[in-house]
Amino acid sequence: MSLSSDDWSALYVTIKLASLSTVLLLLLTTPLAWWLARTHSRLKRPLSVLLTLPMVLPPTVLGFYLLMLLGPHGWIGQLTQSLGWGLLPFTFTGLVVGSMLYSLPFAVQPLQQSFEAMGDWPLEVAATLRARPGDVFFNVVLPMARPGLVAAAVMTFAHTVGEFGVILMIGGNIPGKTRVLSIQIYNHVEAMEYTQGHGLAGVLLIFSIAVLWMLHRFKPVTDRLTSS
């Protein structure tokens, strides 16, 4: 079955959204996960709980509160309007914000686990060689955490591709702008276009199998890192 122009448009928006959200989240959560893995601060536990909240919070609830915060009466919405940025709900930028918040734990946890699995030995060795902190992080820590980085990227990308509730609440269903694959499948089902729905669902099914294959491929590497 061939995909329609609307299907291709939804696919493009989905890939664009997932790619941008993944890159931004990795940049944001890598230093955050490193801090969580190394700190003994009392803030670690409450911050970890807060970062894990999107995993248990219903997507529509998260989307609702985001809609309120980013809307014209929310303090973030009022801030963006005062800065001349306009309102974020029902825009692609709003989708990115919502997707990043909803996928936050899927990026933080694999990275934090990889950092914790290293232990202190590599850092102590680097310190004896008088390596600067920046050199240690980029030349020792990040290469050793590569399995965690890959897992975080894959899980974040996949989680964003399959999201529905937050996307619908914060972005709506605007063709070519905020309509993603999951919403397009819903549109096909509402219109009783089951053949088209099967086609798009099959795309996501194949994608999910590929994601699981990649995660299992890197699992032995992660296991070796953990046991070292």
Secondary structure, DSSP 8 states (H G I E B T S, - for coil): ----HHHHHHHHHHHHHHHHHHHHHHHHHHHHHHHHHH---TTHHHHHHHHHHHHHS-HHHHHHHHHHHHSTTSHHHHHHHHTT----TTSHHHHHHHHHHHHHHHHHHHHHHHHHHH-SHHHHHHHHTT--HHHHIIIIIHHHTHHHHHHHHHHHHHHHHH--HHHHHHH---TTTT--HHHHHHHHHHTT-HHHHHHHHHHHHHHHHHHHHHHHHHHHHHHHHHH-
